[in-house]
Amino acid sequence: MPEPGGKKYDTRRARMRKEAERSGISDQDANDVANEESQREPQYRSSGPRTERGRGPTRERPESSG
């Protein structure tokens, strides 16, 4: 799955931004539109940390009883 910062995500976002610019939307607004559109689709959302270590210190996790 493509995630923010990944090549497929960035490529798709750049295409959407270019399309918005061509339709007459300003540069800054085109960037905002592309970001919003990319984040709406579930396949392009971040799936969170991939490892236990990525979730942070054990004592600071919400489900921890520590």
Secondary structure by P-SEA (a helix, b strand, c coil): ccccccaaaaaaaaaaaaaaaaacccaaaaaaaaaaaaaacccccccccccccccccccccccccc
